[in-house]
Amino acid sequence: MNVQPTNSAMVNDRPAAPPLPTRVKFAFGSGAMANGIKSAAFSTYLMLFFNQVIGVPASIVGTALALTLLVDAIVDPFLGRWADVTRSRWGRRHPFMLASAIPTTLFFFFTWFPPTGLTDIQYGIWIFCFAAATRASISAFEINASAMAPELTEIYSERTKLFSIRYWFGYAGAYGFAAFSLAFIFIESEAYPRGQLNPASYANFALLGAGLILLAILVCTFGTRSRIPYLRQADQRADGDSMPVKEHLAEMFAAFRNRAFLAIFGFGVFKYTAIGLYSAINIYFGTYLFKLNAGALALLTLDSFLAATLAAPLAPICSRIFGKRTSSMVFAVLGVSIGLSPLILSYFDLFFVAGDALLLPTLFLIGAVYMAMVTISLINTTSMLADVVEDSAVETGRHTAGTFFAASSFMQQCSNALGIFVAGQVLMIAQFPENADPDTIGQPALDSLLMSYIPINLTLWTIGALILLFYPITQARHERNVEILRAREAEAREQQQRDTPIGGPAR
């Protein structure tokens, strides 16, 4: 493990960081609201809007969103690597965070306003273009905001707390925005007794989402600006600032030679595919199986916000008691099993039917427990990714947090898109009709949807959790990595002082 740094990297000199203020922790966390709002809108409402409101076949919507992974495959690694090698007076993270604000806001907003009279294929092209542009621009922010975490603190347990705050804000953005929209924006009328199917509501939905995304990006960027002097700058190179493209690509792909990262990446592919599938299909169950109106769906959305509030303090405790890896695995599978129980029971006619007084509170309770467990898993897994940065630096001699978090962002966005694609295929297999009426839809279509969805979702989570068995980093190994890197930096500073002529550097 004690591999020496490459001779192309020079000492990364920066002042010792003072304790991390609470306001900076919350500013860092608040940035997750931007991606949370985008994810909630795209994962849940984009399929519903284009499929059930406009009438585009679900397979076309799902395919268009899945194709955005081709853009992510190119853009995300490039953004992460570009940030890793950037040097500026604003550091290597903040310039990208600030530059993403306006494009993300505009692309998100215009996604919801396609021209009228398009064919189904043309609608698919519109969805692809604007969804891809939104994903690419928000990646410039999300990758760099997340990549700050390993540099804000090196403490093993403190990272879990930091990501607990970030996940709380992410859920506040995703589910707070969704709940507010369902309660106050999706207007019910005689023609549309379920407001989430009212076409007129989506203009205000898009405007509110775009405004909140802009605000979250700016608060995070300027709220963490005071830490720029203490964040790691890009390594200076002994042979100048240029680097051959071949070397850039080699260092980008080096991330996939790290066993710990591969375990997290593999888990993430299955996990976020399942989350994308859940996000797209769950509102169908709420609307058509349980026949809930927008107000009831708003209440159920708040259970996720409650879950995040419970998970934020519990995740570090679970990490300390069980370890990050075990917490991630066990709470993922157990939580999803609990979350699927209303659907399984409904298939066998053993659950509360639509209109039952106990239906809504039972769904709320089960949803809160399910989401709290899954959130604990997600927090610990992301904290594990931060620990990979030092593990890789020991092996390679380079701190490439941007590359790792870019690969993670690519994986997350592509897997979410893949999940929405799978949702489109599930709806197609179940022969679920477009523009369906919740009051007249047949039970065979619902049963077919249940039988298609339940086994796929549970299988994805289970396989993903098992992949984490290959994750090797413990707290002891992380602390050893940090000590090795500190010793190397001290040795590099001493060597630089010995190599500097008396009286200052030669001119």
N, C-alpha and C positions, 0 to 999 in steps of 0.2 A: 504493500500500500504506500510505502514511503517513496513515491516517485518524485524526482526533482522537476522543477518547472522547466519549460522549454526555454532555450536561450534567446528566443525572440521576445520574451516577455520581460519587462523591466519592473522594478518595484512600484507598487501602487501606493504612493504616499498620501495620506489624508490625516487630519487631526483626529484625536480620540473623541468619540461621540459622547455627549452628555446623556443622561437618562432620557428615555423617550417620553415626551409629555403626553398626557391623556388626550389633549386636543389634537395632536398629530395622529395618535392611534385612531381616533374617531374620523378624522379627515381621510386617512388611508382607507378605513372601512367604508366610508360613505361613497367612495367611487364605485363600489360593487352595485349600487342602485342602478347605474346606467345599464350595465349588462343584464341585471335582473329584469328591468323593464323591457328591454329589447327581447330577452328570451321568453318572457311571459307573453308578450304580444305576438311574436313569431311562432312560438311553439304551440300555443293554445288557440289564438284567435285568427291567425292568418289562414289556417286550414278552414275553420268555421266560416270566415268571411267569404273567401273565394268559392268554397264548396257549397255551403248552404244558403248564403245570402245572394251571391252573384250567380251561382249554379255551375261553376267549373267542375268537371269530374275530379274526384279526390286523387285519382292516380296521376293526373296531370299536375295538380298542386304539389303532391308529394315528390314527384319526379323533379319538378323545377327546383324545389328546395334542396333535394339531394344533390343536384348538379352543382350547387354552390360550393360543394366540398372541393371541386376542381380548382376554384379560385382560392379557397382556404389553403389548399395544398401548396400553392405557390407563394401566396402573400404572407401567411403567418410565419413560416420559417425565415423568410426574407426580412420581415419586420424585426423579429427577435434578434437575428444576427446583426442587422444594421444598427440596432440600438446597442448591442454589446460592444461594438467597435467604434461607437460615436464618442467624441470628446467635445465638450462645450462648456461655457460658463454656467449653463443650467444643468450640467451633468449629462448622463446618457439616457435618462428615462423621461424627464419632464418635457423636453422639446416635442417628443412624439405624443405625449399625453395632451398637451395643449393644442397641437396641430390637428388632433382628431375631433375636436369639439364641434365645429361647424359642419364638416362633411357628414358626420354621424347623424346629427340632428336633421339635416335636410334629406338625406337618403331615407331615413326611417319614416319621415313625414310623408314623402311622396309615394312610398310603397303602397299606401292605402287609397290612392287616387288614380286608378287606371282610367284611360279614356273609355268612353262608352262605345258599344258596338263592336268590340274586338271578338275574334274567334277564340275558341278554347285554347288553341295553340299559341295565339298571340297573348292571351292572358298568362299562359305559362312562361312566355319569354319575358313579359313585364315582371312577373314575380321573381324570376331568376336574376334579372339585371339589378333590380333595386334591393333584393335581399342580399345578393352577393356584395353589392357596394356598401350596404349597411354593415355587413359582417366584417368586411375588410377594414373599414374605417374605425369601427369600434375595437377591432383587434389591436390597432396601434395604441389605443389607450389601455385596454385590459391587460395586454401582455406586459407592458412596462409598469403599470401600477402593481400588478401581482409580483413582478420580478423585484420590486423594491423590498419585499418582505424579508428575504434572507440578509439584506444589508441593513434593515432597520433594527434587527436583533439577531444575535447568533445563539441565543439561549434556547435549548431544545424545547422546554415546556412553554416558554414565552411565545414561541411561534404559534402554538396551538391556540393560545389566548388571542393573539393578533388575528388569526384567521377566523376565530369565533366571532369577533367583532365584524369582520368583513362579511361573513356569511349572514350575520343578522341583518346587516344593511342590504345585502343582496336579496334576502327574502322579503325585507320590508319593501324594497323596490318592486319585486316581482308580484308578491301577493297583496301588498298594500295598494299598489296601482290597480291590480285586477279587481280587488274588492271594491275600491272606490268607483271604478268604472261600472261594475255591475250594479252598484247601489244608486249612482247618481248620473251616469252617462248613458247607459243602455236603457233608453226610455221605453216603457211598455205603453202600448196603445191597443185600441180595439182590433186593429189589423195585425198587430204584433204583440200578443199577450206575453211573449217571452222576449224581453228587450234585447237580448244578445243576438236576436235574428233581425233586428230593426236596422235597415241600411243607413238611415239618417243619423244614427248614433256614432258611426265610425269616424266622422270628421272631427268631433270633439275628442274622441278616443285618441286619434293620431296626434292632434295638437297637444293634448296634455302629456302624452308619452314623450313626444319630441322635446317639450320644454323641460321636463324633469330629467331627461337624459343630459341635456346641455348643462343644467344646474349641477348635477352630480359630478360630471367631468371637471367642471371649473372648481368646485369646492375641494375635490381631492387634489387637483393639480396645485392650486395655490395654498391649500392647507398643509401640504407636505413640503412646500418649497424651502422652508427653513432648514430641512435636513439635507439639502443638496451638498453642502460642504463635507458632510460625513458619509455620503454614499460613495461607493466605489466607482471611480472613473474607469474608462477603457484603458487597458494596459498599454503603456508606451512600448513601441517596438524598437529594438536596437538597430534594425536595418531600415528605419524610416516608417512612415505611416501607411504605406501601400502594402497590400497583401494580394497575392495572386488569387484569382477566382477559384482555382483548384484547391488552394489551402482553405479558403472560406467554406467551400462545400465539405471538405474533409472534417473541419471542426463542427459544422452543423450536424453531419451524420455521426460524429463521435458520440453524441447523446444517446444514440440507439445501441451503443456498445456497453452502456452502463446497465447492469442487471437490475438495480433498484428502480431505475427509470422505466425500464421495459415492463416491470411488474405493474407499476402504477399506470403506464400507458395502456397495457392490456386490460386492466380492470376498468379504466376509463372508457375504453371503446364499448364494452358491453354495458357499463353503467349508464353512460349518457345516451346510448341508443335506447335503453329501456326508459330513461327519463323523457326523451323526445317522444317516444311512443305513448307514454302515460299522459304527457301534457296535451298531445293532440286528441287522444281518444277519451280522456276522462270527462271532458265537457259534453261529449256525446252521451255518456252514461247519465250524467246529471240532467241533461235536457230530455232525453228520450226514454231512458229506463226508469229513472226516479221522478221524471216530469216536474222538475224544479224550475221556478221562475228566477229572474235575475236577482231578486232580493235574497232568496234562499241560497243561490250560488255564491253571492257576495259573502254571506255568513260563513259558508263552508270554506271559502278562500281564506278567511281570517284564521282558520285553524292552522294553516301553514305559518302564518305570522306568529301565532302563539307557540307553535312548535319550535320556530327559530329562537324565540325568547327563552324557551326551556333548554334548547340544545346548546346555546352559546356558553352558559356556565357549566353545563354538564360535560361537554366534550373534553375540556382539559382534565376534569376529574376522571373520566373514563380512560383517557390516555394514560394518566398516572397509575391507575389501578390495573388495567388490562394491557396497556401498551397501545401504541398507535395502530399497528397492523391488526391486532386481534379486534380492537374496537371497530375498525373499518369493516372487517369481514362479518363479524357476528351481527352488528346492528343493521347492516345492509340487508342481509337475508331475513333476519327476524322481522325487521320493520316492514319489508315488502310483503311478507307472508301475512302479517296482520292487515296491511292495507288492502290486500286482495280479498279478504274474507267476506265483505259485503257482496262482491260480485259472484264469488263461488256460491254463497248461500242463496243469492237471488236466482242463480241458474237452477238450483234444486227447489225453488219456491219455499225457502226456509227463512227468508229475510223480510223485513217490513216492506209492505207494498207502497206505491205512490199514494200520498194523502194521509198515511198513518201519522199520528201525532208523535210517535217515537222515532220516526225515520230520520228527521233532520238532526236532533241531538245525538243520535247514535252514530250517524255519519260524521258529525263534528268530532266526537270523542275518538273514534277510530282513526280519523284523518290526522288528528293532533298527535296521537301516539305514533302512528306510522311515519309522519313527516319528521318528528323529533328524532326518531331512531336513524332515519336515513340522513338527516342533517348532521348528526354526530359522526356518522361514517364519512360524509363528505368533508367535514372540517378536518378530521384526522388524516384523511388521505392527502388533502392539500398541504397540510403541515409536513407530511412525509416528503412531498415533492420539494419543499424548501430545503429539507435536509439532504436531498440528492445533490444540491449545488456544491456543497463542501466535499461530498464524497467524490464527485467528479473532479473537482479542483485538485484533490490529493493525487488522483491518477494522471491528470493531464497537465496540471500546472496553470490552468486558466479558469477564471470565474465567469461562467457563461449562463447566468440566471435567465437572461432574456431568451436564449436559445431553448432552454428547458421549458420555460413558461410559454414560449411561442408554440413549441411542439404540443404542449398540453392544451393550449387554446385551440390549435388546429384540431386536435383530437376531440375536444369537447364540442366545438361547433360542427365538425363533420359528423360526429356521432349523433348529435341532436338532429341534424338534417337527415341522417340515415334513419333515425327513429321516426321522423315525420314521414319519410318515404315508406317505411314499414307500415305506419298507420294508414297511409293511402292504400297500400296493398291489402291490409286487413279489412278495410271498409269495402274494397272491391270484392274480395273473396266472400265476405258476408253478404254481398249484393245489397249493401245499404243504399237506399235511394237518395238522390239529390233533392233539395228543397222539401224534405220530409216534414210531415205534420206530426208533432209529438203526440197529439191526441188520437191519431188514427193509425200510427205505425204498427205493423203486425209483430206479434211475439216471436215468430220464427226468425225474423231479421235480427231481433235483439239477442236471442239465444245463439245464433250463429256468430254474432259479434263477440259475445262473451267467450265462446269456445275457441275463437281464433285468438283473442287477446290474452287471456289468463295464462296459458302455458308458455307463450312466447315471452311475456314479461318476466315470469318467475325464472325461466331458464336463463335469460340474459343476465339477471342479477346473480344467480348461483354460479354460473361459469366465471363471471367477472371476479366474484369474491374468492374463488379458488385460485385464481391466478396470483392473488396477493401472497400466497404461501411462498412465492419465490422472492419476496422483498426481504433483503438481508440487513437493513440498517436498524440497529438498536440505539438506545440512548448512549450506551457506553461507546459504541463505534462512532456516533456523531461527535461526542465530546473529544474523542481521540483525534478525529479529523480536524476539528477546530484548533486543537493544540499544535498539530503538525503544520497547519497553514500559518499560524501565528509565528512559529519558530522559523519558517521559511521567510516570511516577510521581514523579521528581525535580522536574519542573516543577509537578506538582500540589501537592507538599508546599511548594514555595516560594510558590505562589499562596495556599495556605491560611495560611501564616505572614504574608503581606502583608495578608490579609483579616482576621486576628485582631487585635482591638484591643490596645494595649499594656496590660499588667496582667492579661491573660487574657480569655477569652471574655465577651461581654456577658451579663448576667443579666436 
